[in-house]
Amino acid sequence: MSDLFPALDAASDRIALRFGERTLTYGELAGAAGALAVRIGGASRVALWATPTLETGVGAVAALLAGVPVVPLNPKTGDGELTHIITDSAPAAVLAGPGESLPMALDGLERIDVPLTGTAGPPPVEPGPLSPALIVYTSGTTGPPKGAVLPRRALTTSLDALADAWAWTGDDTVVHGLPLFHVHGLILGVIGPLRRGGEVRHLGRFSVDAVARELTAGGTVLFGVPTMYHRLAEAVDGDPELRKALTGARLLVSGSAAMPVHDHRRIEAATGRGVVERYGMTETLMNTSVRVDGSSAPGSVGVPLRGVELRLTEEDGSVITEYDGVSIGEIQVRGDHLFTGYLNRPDATAAAFDGDWFRTGDMAVREADGSIRIVGRKATDLIKSGGYKMGAGEIENALLEHPGVREAAVTGEPDADLGERAVAWIVAADRQNPPSEAELADHVAARLAPHKRPRAVRFLDELPRNDMGKIMKRSLGAS
C-alpha cells in the first residue's frame, strides 16, 4: 500500500498522466514507476531532470515509492548554479528521459533513463513521515541556492489540507502548464492529483488556446501563476470559447505570486467565476487558501489551511493580535507542513526560525474574518516612508487600475527626507503615449492615501521575471 499514492494500488485503466498526446494510465504508471523504484531503492538521493514530460512524472513517483529523496533540477539553470546544487546535494544518479541532452555539470553522475513501461516488483519499504521526500532549491536571491528538505509528512499534510479547502477529489482533472522543478508544478500539479486519484493534464507550454482546449475537453481545475491569468484576462472578452471554458471549470487557482486585483475583476466579470488564490513557499508548502465553501475579496489569499498555525509579528517580535486589515506584520507559521531544514546549512535553518515558528519574510495584514492579505516581501516590498509602513503590493494594484498601465512594480529607494520613497516601474499600455508621473501619483493618492503615491516613475519595455513569473525586484533596484 502506497502511503502517498493509494490510487496506484488499484492499477486501473484511468488516465493518470497526460502530456499532449502521450498518456499513462494508473496501471501503466504503477508498473513503470514501480520497476524504477526497485532499481534506485537504497540510493542516498537522486536528481531529476525536470522537463515537462511524462518521464519527469514517472521519475518523481518512482523516487517517492522507493523512499529516495529526489532533487528536481531546473533545465534552464546555468552551469554555475547547477554545479553548486549537485555538489551540495550529492545525488547518486540523475533521472532523465531517454534521449534528453544533459549539461556538462551532470557528467559525473550516473544517468538512469526513466522507463514508461515495466513490471513492479515487491515494493520497497516506505520510510517514516519525517524522512526526506524532496530537496527543492530556493531561488538564491541572497546567495547560493539553499536546499529545502521536505519530509513526506509535509507533502501529505499540505495536499490533504488543500483537498479539504478545495473539495479536491479523484473526479478532478487538473490542467496546468507549470514548470516541474518547483513546488507549484511538481508537488501541487503532479503529486497532488495523483494522491487524489485524479488526472494530471499538462499543457507542455502554456497558451490561452491550450487552456481553452483542455478545460473544454474535461478539465475541471486550472492551476496557474499571475502572468498566465493576466493573459487569460486580456483574451477572455474577445474569445467566446475561452470564456465558456473558464466558466465551466470547477476551480481556478492562482499562486506563486500575488495576482493583480484588476485581473481578478476582469475574469470574474466575464465568466462569473472567481480565481482562488493560495499562499505558500518552498519551505512551508501551502499555508493559506481561499476556500471553495467560503468567500473573499480579490487580493486575499484566504485563511490558514487545516493544521496550519499562523501569526503576524512586529519588528520587535511582538505578536499582532488585531484583525483590523491595517496592521502590517511578518507572517510566521508552524505545523506539520514545514520543511525540516536547509541541507548542510544548520546556520541558515536556525536563522529561519523563531522557536518553532518559521519566519516567512512575507508581510501581510489580517482582516476581521481571519483572512490574509499579503502586501509584499519584507526585504523588497516593505517601504518605510515618512514614518509610514507601506506595502508595495497595494500600490501596484492601484497603479494597475489606471488604463494607461499594463504592468507595474513598486520598490523603495533611499530618500534624504523621507527615509525611503516609493518608486513605480511601469510598462505602459501605449508605449508611445505613457501616462505622466503626476497623473499616476494622483491616481494612487486618490485610491489609497497621499503618502502612498509613487515619488518617481520609471518606464520599461518589460519587467524582469523568473521562471515562475515573479518580478525580480532586486534586478530593478540594480538597474
Helices and strands as residue ranges (DSSP letters): G 6-10, E 15-19, E 22-25, H 26-40, E 46-49, H 54-66, E 70-73, H 79-89, E 93-96, G 104-106, E 110-113, E 132-137, E 147-151, H 152-166, E 173-176, I 183-191, H 192-196, E 199-202, H 208-216, E 221-224, H 226-236, H 240-248, E 251-254, H 261-271, E 276-281, E 285-289, E 303-304, E 309-313, E 319-320, E 329-334, E 341-342, H 346-351, E 353-354, E 357-366, E 372-377, E 382-385, E 388-391, H 392-400, E 405-415, E 419-428, H 437-447, G 450-452, E 456-459, H 473-478
